[in-house]
Amino acid sequence: NQIEPLRKLLEARQKLADLRNKAAGNDKFEDLLNEVLQNTDKIAQLTKEVGPKSEE
């Protein structure tokens, strides 16, 4: 079925657009995001703290 991969792609695109909109004009958020992207240890730590979302 080709619809499911397209649905997931659209969902990911919407999440990225939401993230972009939150970052626009929010310097503190942008700084934190840049720091996280540059530090893979911090990404691993945040993943452990937040944990995976369960899909409903």
C-alpha positions as CSV (number, residue, x, y, z in Angstrom):
1,N,0.0,0.0,0.0
2,Q,1.5,3.3,-1.1
3,I,-0.7,5.5,1.1
4,E,1.0,4.7,4.4
5,P,4.5,5.9,3.5
6,L,3.1,9.1,2.0
7,R,1.1,9.7,5.2
8,K,4.2,9.3,7.3
9,L,6.2,11.6,5.0
10,L,3.4,14.3,5.2
11,E,3.4,14.0,9.0
12,A,7.1,14.4,9.2
13,R,6.9,17.4,6.9
14,Q,4.3,19.0,9.1
15,K,6.4,18.4,12.2
16,L,9.4,20.0,10.6
17,A,7.3,23.0,9.5
18,D,6.0,23.4,13.1
19,L,9.5,23.2,14.4
20,R,10.6,25.9,11.9
21,N,7.8,28.1,12.9
22,K,8.6,27.8,16.6
23,A,12.2,28.6,15.9
24,A,11.4,31.7,13.8
25,G,12.0,34.8,16.0
26,N,12.8,32.7,19.1
27,D,16.5,33.2,19.6
28,K,16.7,31.2,22.8
29,F,15.0,28.2,21.1
30,E,17.3,28.5,18.1
31,D,20.4,28.6,20.3
32,L,19.3,25.6,22.2
33,L,18.4,23.7,19.0
34,N,21.8,24.5,17.5
35,E,23.6,23.4,20.7
36,V,21.7,20.1,20.7
37,L,22.4,19.5,17.0
38,Q,26.1,20.0,17.6
39,N,26.2,17.7,20.6
40,T,25.3,14.1,20.0
41,D,25.7,13.3,23.7
42,K,23.0,15.8,24.5
43,I,20.7,14.2,21.9
44,A,21.1,10.8,23.5
45,Q,20.4,12.3,27.0
46,L,17.3,14.1,25.8
47,T,16.1,10.9,24.1
48,K,16.4,9.0,27.4
49,E,14.6,11.8,29.3
50,V,11.8,12.2,26.8
51,G,11.6,8.6,25.6
52,P,9.8,7.5,22.5
53,K,6.2,8.6,21.9
54,S,3.7,5.8,21.8
55,E,1.6,5.9,18.7
56,E,-2.2,5.9,19.2
